[in-house]
Amino acid sequence: MELSGKVALVTGAARRVGESIALALAARGAVIGVHYRTSAQQARQTVAEIEAKGGTAQAFHADLQQVGEIEAMISEVAAAFGRLDVLVNSASVFYRTPFENVTERDWDTFLDTNLKAPFFAAKFAAPLMRRQGAGKIVNIGDSAGVKPYNNYLPYSVSKCGLIGLTEALAKTLAPEIQVNCLAIGPVLAPPQYTPAQIDGLVRSTLNKRLGTPEEVARAVVFLCETDFATGATIVIDGGRLIA
Ligand SMILES: NC(=O)c1ccc[n+]([C@@H]2O[C@H](COP(=O)([O-])OP(=O)(O)OC[C@H]3O[C@@H](n4cnc5c(N)ncnc54)[C@H](OP(=O)(O)O)[C@@H]3O)[C@@H](O)[C@H]2O)c1
């Protein structure tokens, strides 16, 4: 797909990895829907940064744990820009959940945000993409979806499910829409991580460094511009899975 003039919605695009993905797609000429939930000011900054470089963007609010809000957001994007070509499901929750302490609320938060929301976003985006005869969906996963992290069981299961969802959606939405997943390794540590924890992440990779949001964003651009890949999960983790 040629991205210039196409419309891309990136969830969780106000900051961190999602922001880099939005900026990279905008740099290829795509019009960007910048989704946010709580980071309204950062979303406005992402929009301003895209506009300062000559691009077009607009911020859209939704709590992705509410299916009705996902549906409303997709409708608002279609109303604002007239079409939707690319959906990047990047928004996610990530926090430590030792097995004994996992509550039903934790389980629902992880599964609703990281798995159910990407499904419903795809469900509401697909008719718009099919109407145009083409579309791309990129799910941002985690290497934990392949090899679960200790003490992050619901998160790991949600990301494992995202790999399965990617394959099932690719099959369901073929041949017009390609659906792929990136299973990424450590890129931006959570803000509360100590230097020792960050050092542990660095040492866990073969590359002996964290990835960058720009490296993830380049892979998203690749998956949007390539038409033959579908149902694939590409691991970009500095070799952590095989270390
Ligand atoms: N960072 C890493 O090193 C790393 C490693 C492996 C995989 N990943 C994956 O890469 C993606 C991006 O990572 P990240 O670290 O940039 O993510 P993040 O900072 O943990 O979260 C991204 C955004 O998700 C949004 N979000 C959370 N719950 C939401 C909800 N209920 N409704 C709407 N939005 C919600 C938040 O938006 P607001 O701020 O607007 O509330 C947040 O800014 C995620 O899918 C993550 O699992 C990241």
The ligand as an SDF file (V2000), in Angstrom:
LIG
                    3D

 48 52  0  0  0  0  0  0  0  0999 V2000
    7.6550   -0.2670   25.7180 N   0  0  0  0  0  0  0  0  0  0  0  0
    8.2180   -1.4350   25.4820 C   0  0  0  0  0  0  0  0  0  0  0  0
    9.4190   -1.6490   25.7010 O   0  0  0  0  0  0  0  0  0  0  0  0
    7.3900   -2.5460   24.9090 C   0  0  0  0  0  0  0  0  0  0  0  0
    7.9130   -3.8570   24.9100 C   0  0  0  0  0  0  0  0  0  0  0  0
    7.1660   -4.8780   24.3710 C   0  0  0  0  0  0  0  0  0  0  0  0
    5.9160   -4.6160   23.8280 C   0  0  0  0  0  0  0  0  0  0  0  0
    5.4270   -3.3360   23.8530 N   0  0  0  0  0  0  0  0  0  0  0  0
    4.1170   -3.0830   23.2730 C   0  0  0  0  0  0  0  0  0  0  0  0
    4.1990   -1.9320   22.4260 O   0  0  0  0  0  0  0  0  0  0  0  0
    3.0080   -1.1550   22.5370 C   0  0  0  0  0  0  0  0  0  0  0  0
    3.3550    0.2660   22.9390 C   0  0  0  0  0  0  0  0  0  0  0  0
    4.1620    0.2040   24.1120 O   0  0  0  0  0  0  0  0  0  0  0  0
    4.2560    1.4710   25.1080 P   0  0  0  0  0  0  0  0  0  0  0  0
    5.2700    1.1060   26.1240 O   0  0  0  0  0  0  0  0  0  0  0  0
    4.4190    2.7260   24.3170 O   0  0  0  0  0  0  0  0  0  0  0  0
    2.7930    1.4140   25.7610 O   0  0  0  0  0  0  0  0  0  0  0  0
    2.2780    2.1270   27.1050 P   0  0  0  0  0  0  0  0  0  0  0  0
    3.0340    3.3750   27.3080 O   0  0  0  0  0  0  0  0  0  0  0  0
    2.2890    1.1200   28.2020 O   0  0  0  0  0  0  0  0  0  0  0  0
    0.7540    2.3870   26.7300 O   0  0  0  0  0  0  0  0  0  0  0  0
    0.4020    3.0400   25.5340 C   0  0  0  0  0  0  0  0  0  0  0  0
   -0.9100    3.7420   25.6970 C   0  0  0  0  0  0  0  0  0  0  0  0
   -1.9910    2.8170   25.9060 O   0  0  0  0  0  0  0  0  0  0  0  0
   -3.0790    3.6170   26.2700 C   0  0  0  0  0  0  0  0  0  0  0  0
   -4.0910    2.8710   27.0250 N   0  0  0  0  0  0  0  0  0  0  0  0
   -3.9430    2.0540   28.0940 C   0  0  0  0  0  0  0  0  0  0  0  0
   -5.1560    1.6240   28.5030 N   0  0  0  0  0  0  0  0  0  0  0  0
   -6.1010    2.1940   27.6940 C   0  0  0  0  0  0  0  0  0  0  0  0
   -7.5130    2.1560   27.6110 C   0  0  0  0  0  0  0  0  0  0  0  0
   -8.2720    1.4360   28.4540 N   0  0  0  0  0  0  0  0  0  0  0  0
   -8.1200    2.8840   26.6460 N   0  0  0  0  0  0  0  0  0  0  0  0
   -7.3950    3.6150   25.7940 C   0  0  0  0  0  0  0  0  0  0  0  0
   -6.0560    3.6960   25.8070 N   0  0  0  0  0  0  0  0  0  0  0  0
   -5.4140    2.9940   26.7580 C   0  0  0  0  0  0  0  0  0  0  0  0
   -2.5380    4.7780   27.1190 C   0  0  0  0  0  0  0  0  0  0  0  0
   -3.0950    5.9750   26.5740 O   0  0  0  0  0  0  0  0  0  0  0  0
   -3.2170    7.3360   27.4600 P   0  0  0  0  0  0  0  0  0  0  0  0
   -1.8130    7.6630   27.8980 O   0  0  0  0  0  0  0  0  0  0  0  0
   -3.7920    8.3330   26.5300 O   0  0  0  0  0  0  0  0  0  0  0  0
   -4.1190    7.0060   28.6150 O   0  0  0  0  0  0  0  0  0  0  0  0
   -1.0170    4.6750   26.8800 C   0  0  0  0  0  0  0  0  0  0  0  0
   -0.4000    5.8950   26.5840 O   0  0  0  0  0  0  0  0  0  0  0  0
    2.1140   -1.8840   23.5440 C   0  0  0  0  0  0  0  0  0  0  0  0
    1.1990   -2.7070   22.8560 O   0  0  0  0  0  0  0  0  0  0  0  0
    3.0920   -2.7490   24.3330 C   0  0  0  0  0  0  0  0  0  0  0  0
    2.5040   -3.9140   24.8820 O   0  0  0  0  0  0  0  0  0  0  0  0
    6.1350   -2.3050   24.3840 C   0  0  0  0  0  0  0  0  0  0  0  0
  1  2  1  0
  2  3  2  0
  2  4  1  0
  4  5  1  0
  4 48  2  0
  5  6  2  0
  6  7  1  0
  7  8  2  0
  8  9  1  0
  8 48  1  0
  9 10  1  0
  9 46  1  0
 10 11  1  0
 11 12  1  0
 11 44  1  0
 12 13  1  0
 13 14  1  0
 14 15  2  0
 14 16  1  0
 14 17  1  0
 17 18  1  0
 18 19  2  0
 18 20  1  0
 18 21  1  0
 21 22  1  0
 22 23  1  0
 23 24  1  0
 23 42  1  0
 24 25  1  0
 25 26  1  0
 25 36  1  0
 26 27  1  0
 26 35  1  0
 27 28  2  0
 28 29  1  0
 29 30  1  0
 29 35  2  0
 30 31  1  0
 30 32  2  0
 32 33  1  0
 33 34  2  0
 34 35  1  0
 36 37  1  0
 36 42  1  0
 37 38  1  0
 38 39  2  0
 38 40  1  0
 38 41  1  0
 42 43  1  0
 44 45  1  0
 44 46  1  0
 46 47  1  0
M  CHG  2   8   1  16  -1
M  END
$$$$
